[in-house]
Amino acid sequence: MKREIIIALLTVFSLFVNAEEFAKRPKIGLVLSGGGAKGFAHVGALKVIEEAGIPVDYITGTSVGSIVGGLYALGYDASMLENVIEKQNWKELLSNSFKREYIPAIIKEEQSRYLISLPIETRKISLPAGLLNGQNLMELFTYLSYGYHDVTDFSKLPVPFECIAADIATGEEVVLNKGFLPKAIRASMAVPAAIAACEIDGRMLVDGGIVNNFPVDRCREMGANIIIGIDIGDDLLTRDKIRSITDVISQLSSLMSIERSEKNRKNVDILIKPDISGFSATSFDTESAKVLMKRGEDAARKMLPQLIRMRDSLGIDPVIKNKRELPDDNESVIVNKIEVEGTDKTNIVSFLGKMGIGNDKKVTLQHIRQGISRIYAAGNYESVDFKISGGIKKTINILVKESSTKRLNVGLHYDTDLKASALINTTLYSDRISGSNLSLDAKLSSFPMFSARYSLDRGWKPGFTGAGSFTSDRIWGYENGRKASEINVSLINFQIATQAVISDAFKISLGASFENFHFGTIIGQPDISELKNATFYNYFAKVKIDEFDKPYFPVKGWALDGNFKLVTDNGLNYNGKSPVPLLGFTLKGARQITDRLVFLPSFYSQFTFASFAPVYYRSYVGGTIRTNYFGVFLPFAGLRRMQLSADNVALIRLDLRMRMWQKVFVSLNPNIGIYGDRLSLFSAGNFMFGGGFSIAYDSMVGPIEFNLGTSNLNQKITAFFSLGYTF
């Protein structure tokens, strides 16, 4: 017992002595400037400061400096920050996108059609406050700060911290030293026009770089006697260097704060100035990050003798920074309560309950993060912030910002077969409780299409869909591989169905449709004996599974699209006989072989379980892009669009795609198939084979692709070019 008492007394004495020494020695402050992606250099410089064994007592930062500084204040060392930076997918992080696996199955296909999506407010189209809403960044900051969500006074962090923002309404500097740390960091780096402003305490806050990009003065006010500053700010650009919108934004920010930055530089005891030439504020990619971190380290290493002299002159023993590990995603959390702010129209608590996240439930941190991602991916909110507070039992606080219930969506596309087309869509959500919406489409092209769809999504419970459309298209006829005829056809379609969304990837539906075909202009001299205006009353069942990680250029996942249809001409039978059963299904996959190489097998099919199918429901084979305006179109590399038609078709395609550069891909597209008008396809069908080569670029306006192909049926090279998302 005496031994334990002695140890306790010695421990208390040691702490008292250390506290006394800390109180006597000068306080060292660390100041990190703003500068966008150039702030990666901060991490390299911190590595050398740690190597010198210099303790940091206070930290201030602006913009990217607030990110690095805030995480450093939490206890992450330079090597951990380097690890976090190198593991990020910067393209996704700096976007409004979300993991596709979290998008509800009912809207997955819809969202891959549009180039632009704008909210409609009070009968006017409104523009977003910034190109990025910052959701993905906020989620990352929230995850990295887990364990400190309860700390609302930043002076209570492992290292006291402040960051700088600006009030966009008044232009005033705002010092953030209290509140929710991730939100403070998010506000400090909200570059005007690029990232939406962040609301804190009723003020709309943006990047602090426009008022105080290098906040040395604020670090002095915190109590720092000695300042180590890392400055990655730019000098003013000359006229010939201002070439882009990012240059303009950077110049404006510099103009507004350059005088104060110059003054603050003179107030630094040790200034580390990394060489950031050749990089811009938007150089957010892993390779640039590695170079910039190395340059930051090189710049700090030049100052290492000065850092060590300062340390020794103060009589400071070299210290080793305590290393904070990343939060464990598999850590179990007992949820005591869920609180929601920002909406009274959606039962978010009930939504989370369906995923097993609810009061007195034990779930993992990863499960909670996935639940938040699913709420955001549903499309009802511009942002979904959360924090986890409490002791053994946790409270999840969710703060949402509702998005507009009306949106205007625009898609653009061009290809050598169908030429230019534009898609204009208006989607109206009645509210956020029922899951109902009305969607209106207008496809503007030489062959227009108009449609209206009403959908009631009730998740796994049966919902409802009603739709009507007018579609125009053309059927092409070929002779010796060349287009010899063209028949214009229009389709009026009405359908009703019930549907159920089993998961984010799985949807089934059952329904009935009215379909009226009308044939118009005829070019050339095709056989038109079967082409008569006709009306059909059909019944269908559909299954759709989509597990692809991306709608275009996927690297993993698979998809199944199945469709069973009974065709009748009076609701009961066809030509006085049994209904004509049709079965078609497509199975596609993506498997990553190496970092650059992806294997993409696919199977396309359509079968007629009768002596023949009406010509309107035959399978049309050929072309690169699969369209489904009416009938069944199956792609086949080496054939022109709709070059072949048959009652029964089975095709296998084995694409091999290689990423040559970050967004440039080349592919080999071999395919084989069997076709015929008899169901005994594999014994009596005709064999075909072909293939092609393609090069594609994943551009801001959608995929740009050029294809060359040939087959045994036309024995000549066919070329195809397309630009934009398909619809």
C-alpha positions in Angstrom: 0.0 0.0 0.0 2.9 2.4 0.9 4.5 1.6 -2.4 1.3 2.7 -4.4 1.1 5.9 -2.3 4.7 6.8 -3.0 4.3 6.2 -6.8 1.1 8.3 -6.8 2.9 11.2 -5.0 5.9 11.0 -7.4 3.5 11.0 -10.4 1.7 14.1 -9.1 5.0 15.8 -8.4 6.3 15.0 -11.9 3.1 16.5 -13.4 3.5 19.6 -11.3 7.1 20.0 -12.3 6.3 19.6 -16.0 3.4 22.0 -15.8 5.6 24.5 -14.0 8.3 24.1 -16.8 5.6 24.5 -19.4 4.3 27.7 -17.7 7.8 29.2 -17.6 9.0 28.4 -21.2 7.9 30.6 -24.2 4.9 29.2 -26.0 5.4 28.1 -29.6 2.7 28.8 -32.2 2.3 27.1 -35.6 0.6 29.1 -38.4 -0.5 27.5 -41.7 -1.6 29.7 -44.6 -4.3 29.0 -47.2 -3.6 28.0 -50.8 -5.8 25.2 -51.9 -4.0 22.0 -53.0 -0.6 23.7 -52.5 -1.3 23.1 -48.8 -0.1 19.5 -49.2 3.3 21.1 -48.6 2.3 21.9 -45.0 2.4 18.1 -44.2 6.0 17.7 -45.5 7.1 20.7 -43.5 5.5 19.3 -40.3 7.5 16.2 -40.7 10.7 18.2 -40.2 9.3 20.2 -37.3 8.5 16.9 -35.6 12.0 15.6 -36.4 13.4 18.7 -34.7 11.4 17.7 -31.6 9.8 21.1 -31.2 6.5 21.1 -29.2 3.6 23.1 -30.7 1.4 24.9 -28.1 -1.0 26.8 -30.4 -2.2 26.4 -34.0 -4.0 28.8 -36.3 -4.8 28.2 -40.0 -6.8 29.5 -42.9 -8.5 27.4 -45.6 -6.3 24.4 -46.4 -4.2 25.5 -43.4 -7.3 25.0 -41.2 -7.7 21.4 -42.5 -4.1 20.4 -41.8 -3.9 22.5 -38.6 -7.2 21.2 -37.3 -6.2 17.6 -37.8 -2.8 18.2 -36.4 -4.4 19.8 -33.3 -6.4 16.5 -32.9 -3.2 14.6 -32.6 -2.5 13.3 -36.1 1.2 13.4 -36.9 2.7 14.2 -40.3 3.1 10.6 -41.3 -0.6 9.9 -40.6 -1.7 13.0 -42.5 0.5 11.9 -45.4 -1.2 8.5 -45.3 -4.7 10.1 -45.3 -3.9 12.3 -48.2 -2.5 9.5 -50.4 -5.5 7.3 -49.8 -8.1 9.8 -50.9 -10.0 9.6 -54.2 -9.7 13.3 -54.9 -12.0 13.3 -57.9 -14.9 11.9 -55.7 -14.0 13.9 -52.6 -14.1 17.2 -54.5 -17.4 16.6 -56.2 -21.1 16.4 -55.3 -21.2 12.7 -56.1 -21.7 9.8 -53.7 -21.0 6.2 -53.8 -23.3 4.7 -56.4 -24.1 1.7 -54.2 -26.0 4.1 -51.9 -28.3 5.6 -54.7 -31.8 4.1 -54.5 -32.4 1.6 -57.3 -35.4 3.6 -58.6 -33.3 6.7 -59.5 -29.9 5.1 -60.4 -30.6 5.1 -64.1 -32.2 8.5 -64.1 -29.2 10.2 -62.5 -26.8 8.9 -65.2 -28.6 10.8 -68.0 -28.0 14.4 -67.1 -25.2 16.8 -67.7 -26.8 19.6 -65.6 -29.2 19.6 -62.7 -30.6 22.9 -61.3 -33.1 23.5 -58.6 -36.3 25.5 -59.4 -37.3 28.0 -56.7 -40.5 30.0 -56.7 -41.0 29.4 -60.4 -37.5 30.4 -61.3 -34.4 28.4 -62.0 -31.7 29.1 -59.4 -28.0 28.6 -59.5 -26.1 26.8 -56.6 -24.1 28.9 -54.2 -21.0 27.0 -55.2 -20.0 24.3 -57.7 -19.4 22.0 -54.7 -21.7 21.6 -51.7 -18.9 20.2 -49.6 -20.8 17.1 -48.4 -17.9 14.6 -49.1 -15.3 16.9 -47.5 -17.5 17.4 -44.4 -18.1 13.6 -44.1 -14.3 13.0 -44.2 -13.6 15.7 -41.5 -16.4 14.3 -39.3 -14.9 10.8 -39.5 -11.3 11.9 -38.8 -12.5 14.0 -35.8 -14.5 11.1 -34.3 -13.9 11.0 -30.5 -13.8 14.8 -30.3 -17.3 15.6 -31.4 -18.1 16.6 -27.8 -15.4 19.2 -27.7 -17.0 22.5 -28.5 -14.1 24.7 -27.1 -11.1 24.3 -29.4 -8.7 25.4 -26.7 -9.6 22.0 -25.1 -8.2 20.0 -28.0 -4.8 18.2 -27.6 -3.4 21.4 -29.1 -5.4 24.7 -28.8 -6.6 25.7 -32.3 -8.3 28.5 -34.2 -9.2 28.9 -37.8 -10.2 31.9 -39.9 -13.3 32.4 -42.0 -15.0 35.5 -43.6 -18.6 36.6 -43.4 -19.7 36.8 -47.0 -22.4 39.3 -46.2 -20.3 41.8 -44.4 -16.7 41.0 -45.3 -15.7 40.7 -41.7 -13.1 38.3 -40.4 -14.5 35.5 -38.2 -12.3 33.7 -35.8 -13.6 30.2 -35.2 -12.5 28.7 -31.9 -15.8 27.1 -30.7 -18.5 24.8 -32.0 -18.2 21.7 -34.1 -14.6 21.4 -35.4 -15.4 19.8 -38.8 -17.9 22.5 -39.6 -15.4 25.2 -38.6 -12.8 23.7 -40.9 -15.5 23.4 -43.7 -16.3 27.1 -43.3 -12.7 28.2 -43.4 -12.0 26.5 -46.7 -15.3 27.4 -48.6 -13.7 29.1 -51.6 -16.3 31.6 -52.9 -18.1 30.3 -56.1 -16.2 27.0 -55.9 -17.5 25.6 -52.6 -20.9 26.7 -51.1 -20.8 28.9 -48.1 -21.3 27.4 -44.6 -23.8 28.7 -42.1 -22.7 29.0 -38.5 -24.6 31.0 -35.9 -26.7 32.7 -38.6 -23.7 33.9 -40.6 -22.8 32.7 -44.1 -19.1 32.0 -43.9 -16.5 31.5 -46.7 -12.8 30.9 -47.1 -10.9 33.1 -44.6 -8.2 33.7 -47.2 -10.0 36.8 -48.4 -9.5 38.5 -45.1 -6.5 36.8 -43.3 -4.7 34.2 -45.3 -1.7 33.9 -42.9 -3.2 34.5 -39.4 0.0 35.1 -37.5 -1.6 37.9 -35.5 -4.3 35.6 -34.3 -1.8 33.0 -33.1 0.0 35.8 -31.1 -3.4 36.7 -29.5 -3.8 33.1 -28.4 -0.6 33.5 -26.4 2.2 32.3 -28.7 5.6 34.0 -28.0 7.4 32.3 -30.9 5.8 31.7 -34.3 6.8 29.1 -36.8 4.9 29.9 -40.0 4.4 27.8 -43.2 3.4 30.0 -46.0 2.2 28.6 -49.3 0.4 31.8 -50.4 1.1 33.1 -53.9 2.4 36.5 -54.9 0.0 38.5 -57.2 -0.2 37.0 -60.7 0.9 39.2 -63.6 -1.6 39.9 -66.4 -0.2 37.2 -68.7 -0.6 34.5 -66.0 -4.3 35.0 -65.4 -5.7 32.4 -67.8 -8.6 30.6 -66.1 -11.4 31.0 -63.6 -9.3 29.5 -60.9 -6.6 32.1 -61.6 -9.2 34.8 -61.3 -10.5 33.5 -58.0 -7.0 33.1 -56.6 -6.1 36.6 -57.7 -9.2 38.1 -56.1 -8.4 36.3 -52.8 -4.8 37.5 -52.9 -5.8 41.1 -53.6 -8.1 41.3 -50.7 -5.6 40.0 -48.1 -2.1 40.6 -49.5 -1.4 43.7 -47.3 -2.3 41.8 -44.2 -0.3 38.7 -45.3 2.8 40.8 -45.9 2.5 42.3 -42.4 2.0 38.9 -40.8 5.1 37.5 -42.6 7.2 40.1 -40.9 5.8 38.9 -37.5 7.1 35.3 -37.9 10.2 34.1 -36.0 10.8 31.2 -38.4 9.3 31.3 -41.9 9.1 28.2 -44.0 8.3 29.0 -47.7 8.0 25.9 -49.8 8.5 26.1 -53.6 5.0 25.6 -55.0 5.8 26.6 -58.6 4.1 24.6 -61.3 1.1 23.8 -59.1 -2.1 25.6 -58.6 -4.8 25.7 -55.9 -6.7 23.0 -57.9 -3.8 20.4 -58.1 -5.8 17.9 -56.1 -4.4 14.5 -57.2 -2.2 12.0 -55.5 0.9 12.5 -57.7 0.8 16.3 -57.1 0.3 15.7 -53.4 3.4 13.6 -53.2 5.5 16.2 -55.0 4.2 19.1 -52.9 4.7 17.2 -49.6 8.3 16.5 -50.6 8.8 20.2 -51.5 7.4 21.2 -48.1 9.8 18.8 -46.4 12.8 20.2 -48.5 11.9 23.8 -47.5 11.6 22.9 -43.9 14.9 20.9 -43.9 16.7 24.0 -45.0 15.5 25.6 -41.8 16.3 22.6 -39.6 19.5 24.1 -38.1 17.6 27.2 -37.2 14.8 25.2 -35.7 17.2 23.2 -33.6 19.1 26.3 -32.4 15.8 27.8 -31.4 14.8 24.6 -29.5 18.2 24.5 -27.7 18.2 28.2 -26.9 14.9 27.7 -25.1 16.2 24.8 -23.1 13.5 22.5 -24.6 14.2 18.8 -24.5 13.2 17.2 -27.9 9.7 15.8 -27.8 8.0 13.1 -29.7 4.5 13.9 -30.9 1.8 11.5 -29.6 0.4 9.7 -32.6 -3.3 9.5 -33.0 -4.6 6.6 -35.0 -7.5 6.7 -37.5 -10.9 5.9 -36.0 -11.8 2.3 -36.2 -14.8 1.9 -38.6 -15.6 -1.5 -36.9 -15.9 0.1 -33.4 -19.2 -0.7 -31.9 -21.5 2.1 -30.8 -24.5 1.9 -28.6 -27.0 4.4 -29.9 -29.0 6.0 -27.1 -30.9 8.7 -29.1 -31.1 10.1 -32.7 -31.9 13.8 -33.0 -32.7 15.5 -36.4 -32.6 19.2 -37.3 -33.5 20.9 -40.5 -36.6 19.0 -41.6 -40.0 18.0 -40.4 -41.0 16.4 -43.6 -39.0 13.2 -43.5 -38.9 10.6 -40.8 -35.2 10.1 -40.9 -35.2 8.2 -37.6 -37.6 5.6 -39.2 -35.4 5.5 -42.2 -32.3 4.7 -40.1 -34.3 2.2 -38.1 -34.9 0.1 -41.3 -31.1 -0.1 -41.5 -30.8 -1.3 -37.9 -29.7 2.1 -36.6 -32.0 3.1 -33.7 -32.4 3.7 -30.0 -30.6 1.1 -27.8 -29.1 -0.5 -30.9 -25.5 -1.6 -31.1 -24.0 -0.7 -34.5 -20.6 0.0 -35.9 -19.2 3.4 -36.8 -19.1 2.3 -40.4 -22.8 1.3 -40.3 -23.7 4.8 -39.1 -21.6 6.5 -41.9 -23.3 4.3 -44.5 -26.7 5.3 -43.2 -25.8 9.0 -43.5 -24.5 8.4 -47.0 -27.8 6.7 -48.0 -29.8 9.6 -46.7 -27.8 12.0 -48.8 -27.8 9.8 -51.9 -31.6 9.7 -51.9 -31.4 13.3 -53.3 -33.7 15.1 -50.8 -31.0 17.1 -49.2 -28.2 19.4 -50.2 -26.2 18.4 -47.2 -26.4 15.9 -44.3 -24.1 16.6 -41.4 -23.8 14.4 -38.3 -21.9 14.1 -35.1 -21.7 11.4 -32.5 -21.5 12.5 -28.9 -21.9 11.0 -25.4 -20.2 8.4 -23.3 -20.9 4.7 -23.4 -24.2 5.4 -25.0 -24.1 7.8 -27.9 -26.4 10.4 -29.4 -26.4 10.9 -33.1 -27.2 14.5 -34.1 -28.2 14.9 -37.7 -28.4 18.3 -39.4 -29.9 18.4 -42.9 -30.4 21.2 -45.4 -33.4 20.4 -47.7 -33.0 20.6 -51.4 -35.6 21.9 -53.8 -38.5 19.6 -54.5 -38.4 20.8 -58.1 -35.5 20.3 -60.5 -34.6 21.1 -64.1 -32.3 18.5 -65.6 -30.6 18.7 -69.0 -28.8 16.1 -71.0 -26.9 16.5 -74.3 -25.8 13.8 -76.7 -24.4 13.3 -80.2 -23.5 10.2 -82.2 -23.0 9.4 -85.8 -26.2 7.3 -86.0 -28.8 9.4 -84.3 -27.0 12.8 -84.6 -27.6 15.6 -82.0 -30.2 15.4 -79.3 -31.0 17.2 -76.1 -33.0 15.9 -73.1 -34.9 18.4 -71.0 -36.4 16.9 -67.8 -38.5 18.4 -65.0 -38.9 16.4 -61.9 -41.4 17.4 -59.2 -41.4 15.8 -55.7 -44.7 16.2 -53.9 -43.0 16.0 -50.5 -40.3 14.0 -48.8 -42.6 11.6 -46.9 -44.5 9.7 -49.6 -41.6 9.2 -52.0 -43.8 10.3 -54.9 -42.6 12.3 -57.9 -43.7 13.4 -61.3 -41.1 13.4 -64.1 -41.5 15.0 -67.5 -39.2 14.3 -70.4 -38.7 16.1 -73.8 -36.1 14.7 -76.1 -35.4 17.2 -78.8 -33.9 15.7 -82.0 -34.8 14.8 -85.5 -36.8 11.9 -83.9 -38.3 13.5 -80.8 -39.7 11.8 -77.7 -42.0 13.0 -75.0 -43.0 11.2 -71.8 -44.5 11.7 -68.3 -44.0 9.4 -65.4 -45.5 9.3 -62.0 -43.8 7.1 -59.3 -44.6 6.3 -55.8 -41.6 4.7 -54.1 -42.4 2.8 -50.9 -39.2 0.9 -50.6 -39.7 -2.8 -50.3 -43.4 -2.4 -50.0 -45.3 -2.3 -53.3 -45.3 1.1 -54.9 -46.9 2.4 -58.1 -45.7 3.7 -61.5 -47.9 5.2 -64.2 -46.4 6.5 -67.5 -47.3 7.7 -70.9 -45.0 8.4 -73.8 -44.7 9.3 -77.5 -41.6 8.0 -79.2 -40.4 8.3 -82.7 -37.6 6.3 -84.3 -36.5 4.6 -87.5 -36.0 1.1 -88.7 -33.1 0.7 -91.1 -32.7 -1.9 -93.8 -29.3 -3.1 -95.1 -28.0 -4.7 -98.3 -24.4 -5.9 -98.5 -23.6 -4.1 -95.3 -24.9 -0.7 -96.5 -28.0 1.1 -95.4 -30.6 0.7 -98.2 -33.9 1.8 -96.6 -35.3 3.7 -93.7 -38.8 3.5 -92.2 -40.0 6.0 -89.7 -42.1 4.7 -86.9 -43.8 6.2 -83.9 -45.0 4.5 -80.7 -47.6 5.7 -78.2 -47.3 3.8 -74.9 -49.2 3.9 -71.7 -48.4 1.6 -68.8 -49.2 1.1 -65.2 -47.2 -1.1 -62.8 -46.5 -1.9 -59.2 -42.9 -2.0 -58.1 -40.8 -2.9 -55.0 -37.2 -1.8 -54.3 -35.7 -4.7 -52.4 -32.4 -2.9 -51.8 -30.4 0.1 -53.2 -29.5 -2.2 -56.2 -32.6 -4.4 -56.7 -35.9 -3.4 -58.2 -38.8 -5.6 -59.5 -42.0 -4.5 -61.1 -45.3 -6.1 -62.6 -47.6 -4.2 -64.9 -49.6 -3.8 -68.1 -49.2 -1.6 -71.1 -51.0 -0.2 -74.2 -48.8 0.2 -77.2 -49.8 1.7 -80.6 -47.3 1.5 -83.5 -47.7 3.9 -86.5 -45.5 3.7 -89.6 -44.8 6.9 -91.5 -42.3 8.0 -94.2 -40.6 5.2 -96.1 -37.2 5.7 -97.9 -36.0 3.1 -100.3 -37.9 -0.1 -101.2 -38.0 -2.3 -98.1 -40.3 -5.3 -97.6 -43.3 -3.6 -95.9 -45.8 -6.5 -96.0 -45.6 -7.0 -92.2 -45.4 -3.3 -91.4 -48.9 -2.2 -90.6 -50.2 0.1 -87.9 -51.2 -2.0 -84.9 -52.2 -1.8 -81.3 -51.2 -4.2 -78.5 -52.3 -4.8 -74.9 -49.3 -6.4 -73.1 -48.4 -7.6 -69.6 -44.8 -7.6 -68.3 -42.6 -8.4 -65.4 -39.2 -6.7 -64.9 -36.2 -7.3 -62.7 -33.3 -4.9 -62.4 -30.2 -5.3 -60.4 -27.3 -2.7 -60.6 -24.3 -3.2 -58.5 -21.8 -1.3 -60.7 -19.6 1.3 -58.9 -20.0 3.7 -61.8 -22.6 4.0 -64.6 -19.8 4.7 -67.2 -16.3 3.1 -67.0 -17.0 0.8 -64.1 -14.2 -1.1 -62.5 -16.2 -3.5 -60.3 -19.8 -4.8 -59.9 -22.4 -6.4 -62.0 -25.9 -5.8 -63.4 -28.9 -7.8 -64.5 -31.8 -6.5 -66.6 -34.6 -9.0 -67.1 -37.9 -8.5 -68.9 -40.7 -11.0 -69.5 -43.6 -9.8 -71.7 -46.9 -11.4 -72.9 -48.0 -9.8 -76.2 -51.7 -9.7 -77.1 -53.8 -7.8 -79.6 -57.0 -7.7 -77.5 -55.8 -8.3 -73.9 -56.4 -12.0 -74.0 -54.6 -13.5 -77.1 -52.8 -12.8 -80.3 -54.4 -13.5 -83.7 -56.9 -15.7 -81.9 -54.2 -17.8 -80.4 -52.2 -17.8 -77.2 -50.3 -14.6 -76.2 -46.8 -14.4 -77.5 -44.3 -14.8 -74.6 -41.0 -12.9 -74.9 -38.1 -13.2 -72.6 -35.0 -11.0 -72.7 -32.2 -10.5 -70.2 -28.8 -8.9 -70.0 -26.1 -9.8 -67.6 -23.0 -7.6 -67.4 -20.0 -7.5 -65.1 -16.8 -5.6 -64.4 -13.7 -7.1 -62.7 -10.5 -5.2 -62.1 -7.4 -7.2 -63.1 -4.8 -4.6 -62.4 -4.8 -0.9 -61.5 -5.3 -0.1 -65.2 -6.9 -3.1 -66.7 -10.6 -4.1 -66.4 -12.4 -7.1 -67.8 -16.0 -6.5 -68.8 -17.9 -9.6 -69.9 -21.6 -9.3 -70.9 -24.4 -11.4 -72.2 -27.4 -10.1 -74.2 -30.4 -12.1 -75.2 -34.0 -12.1 -76.5 -36.2 -15.2 -77.0 -39.6 -15.7 -78.5 -41.6 -18.6 -77.1 -43.9 -18.9 -80.1 -43.7 -19.7 -83.8 -42.9 -16.0 -84.5 -43.0 -12.6 -82.9 -44.8 -9.6 -84.3 -42.2 -7.6 -86.3 -42.6 -4.7 -83.8 -41.1 -7.0 -81.1 -38.3 -8.6 -83.0 -34.7 -8.2 -81.8 -32.7 -5.5 -83.7 -29.0 -6.2 -83.5 -26.0 -3.9 -84.2 -24.4 -0.7 -83.1 -22.4 0.4 -80.1 -24.9 2.2 -77.9 -27.8 0.3 -76.6 -31.1 2.2 -77.0 -34.6 0.9 -76.0 -37.1 3.3 -77.4 -39.2 0.5 -78.7 -38.6 -3.2 -79.5 -35.3 -4.7 -78.4 -32.0 -3.2 -79.5 -28.9 -5.3 -78.8 -25.4 -3.9 -79.3 -22.9 -5.8 -81.4 -19.4 -4.4 -82.3 -18.8 -4.7 -86.0 -22.4 -4.2 -87.1 -24.2 -1.0 -88.0 -27.2 0.0 -85.8 -30.1 -2.4 -86.4 -28.3 -4.1 -89.2 -29.7 -7.5 -88.2 -33.2 -8.6 -86.9 -34.3 -11.9 -85.7 -36.9 -13.5 -83.3 -34.2 -15.1 -81.1 -30.7 -13.8 -80.3 -27.9 -14.6 -77.8 -24.7 -12.6 -77.8 -21.6 -12.7 -75.7 -19.2 -9.8 -75.5 -15.8 -9.8 -73.8 -14.4 -6.3 -73.5 -11.0 -5.6 -72.2 -10.4 -2.0 -71.2 -7.2 -0.3 -70.3 -6.8 3.1 -68.6 -3.9 4.8 -70.5 -4.0 8.1 -68.6 -6.2 9.4 -65.8 -9.3 9.8 -68.0 -8.3 8.1 -71.3 -9.3 4.5 -72.0 -8.7 2.1 -74.9 -10.7 -1.1 -75.3 -10.8 -4.3 -77.3 -14.4 -5.4 -78.0 -14.6 -9.0 -79.3 -18.1 -10.5 -79.5 -19.9 -13.6 -80.8 -23.5 -14.5 -81.2 -26.2 -16.8 -82.5 -29.4 -15.6 -84.2 -32.4 -17.1 -85.9 -36.2 -17.2 -86.1 -36.6 -20.6 -84.4 -36.4 -21.2 -80.7 -34.0 -24.1 -81.3 -31.4 -21.4 -81.6 -28.3 -23.3 -80.6 -28.9 -26.2 -83.0 -30.5 -24.3 -85.9 -29.3 -20.7 -85.5 -26.8 -18.7 -87.5 -23.4 -17.9 -86.1 -21.8 -14.5 -86.2 -18.7 -13.0 -84.8 -17.0 -9.6 -84.9 -15.2 -7.1 -82.8 -13.7 -3.7 -82.6 -11.4 -1.2 -81.0 -12.4 1.9 -79.1 -10.8 4.9 -77.5 -12.7 7.0 -74.9 -12.3 10.0 -72.8 -14.2 10.6 -69.6 -14.9 14.3 -70.0 -16.9 16.8 -68.0 -19.7 16.7 -70.6 -19.9 12.9 -70.5 -18.0 10.1 -72.3 -16.4 10.9 -75.7 -15.8 7.7 -77.6 -14.6 6.6 -81.1 -15.1 3.0 -82.3 -13.9 1.0 -85.2 -15.3 -2.5 -85.8 -16.0 -5.3 -88.3 -17.8 -8.6 -88.5 -18.3 -11.7 -90.7 -21.7 -10.3 -91.8 -20.5 -7.1 -93.4 -16.8 -7.7 -93.8 -15.9 -4.1 -93.8 -14.8 -1.5 -91.2 -17.6 0.5 -89.5 -16.9 3.7 -87.6 -18.9 5.2 -84.8 -18.4 8.4 -82.7 -20.4 9.5 -79.7 -20.3 12.4 -77.2 -22.2 12.8 -74.0 -24.4 10.7 -71.6 -26.9 8.4 -73.3 -30.7 8.8 -72.8 
